[in-house]
Amino acid sequence: MFPLLSTYIHNLDPIIVNLPIEHLALRWYGLAYVAGFVLGYWVLLQLAKRQLYCVKPQDLGDFITLVCLVGVIAGGRLGEFFFYWLPARGWEGLCADPFWVLRVWEGGMASHGGIVAVLLVAVMYAWRHHLSIPGVCDGLAIVCPIGLFFGRVANFINGELYGRICSPDNPLAMKFPQEYLEFPEPLRRMADAAMSQAAGVPVDGWGNFESIAHLCRSNDAAREALGRFLSPRFPSQLFEALGEGLVIFCVLITLRIVWKKAPNGIFSALFCFLYAAARIFSECFKQPDAPTWGCITRGQYLSFGVAALGVVFLLIALLAKCRTSPKA
């Protein structure tokens, strides 16, 4: 018998250490981005030294910095804004909070937006330096899953973007206190009263979930009291970390090492197909974070666009293969 994780109530702290400056802290989410950038750079450097990547080793530092700042961070934030934040809040929400998109330290990044922006950065860099556009994209496609892996692990540590409700008998189920934000007011008041009685302190976290999260991390009785109101859910962040991150990276890096004369564009195509398939599958276990179209989530809908991009890269790779094949 597997141990039931449905008895586990998420209580990981997203903050590694608080800094002496007000509102500033070292967070696992930020460290995940740093780890993704550093490890991605190191992998590309090893490929470049073995002449398996078209960007020269001495140019990789500037290139990766550009990809990180403009592609991943700016693109991911703008993707979150246009794909999720603006459709949910509308122009009235934008007028009420016009600088939300600039407050990146509050979280909120969309992987689809990051993929589009990284692609644009790669195209501009390749054009400016007279390199193969699909060749430049291939290297980024290989290391992109590294960032996706660390990002999803950080989502899990934050207790956000959790999965759909599942059976309490499911050995993978667990409970996430952030579900408190979805409670209707009567249920929220009942949860507040239960936590207050268990912890021996007044509790009213309706407008301040951070206080509830901190209480659950520091007080076992309060956490158990809230847990009685929480639903067992899939840890979909970990499913995504494995599927969109670790598995895709292992497949692509293995093929890159073995297939030394692969046509430019083939790894970008493979990434698009594998990512779209993994994202569409994992969304079946993830609580939708935006309105759905029937049974299709927004993440799945956007993934069809990534798959279509993969078709373009595949055609480019096949044309390149035909041009380099010896004539009969």
Secondary structure by P-SEA (a helix, b strand, c coil): cccccccccccccccccccccccccccaaaaaaaaaaaaaaaaaaaaaaaccccccccaaaaaaaaaaacccaaaaaaaaaaacccccccaaaaaaccccccccccbbbbaaaaaaaaaaaaaaaaaaacccaaaaaaaaaaaaaaaaaaaaaaaaaaccccccccccccccccccccccccccaaaaaaaaaaaaaaacccccccccaaaaaaaaaccaaaaaaaaaaccbbbaaaaaaaaaccaaaaaaaaaaaaaacccccaaaaaaaaaaaaaaaaaaaaaccccccccccccaaaaaaaaaaaaaaaaaaaaaaaaaaacccc
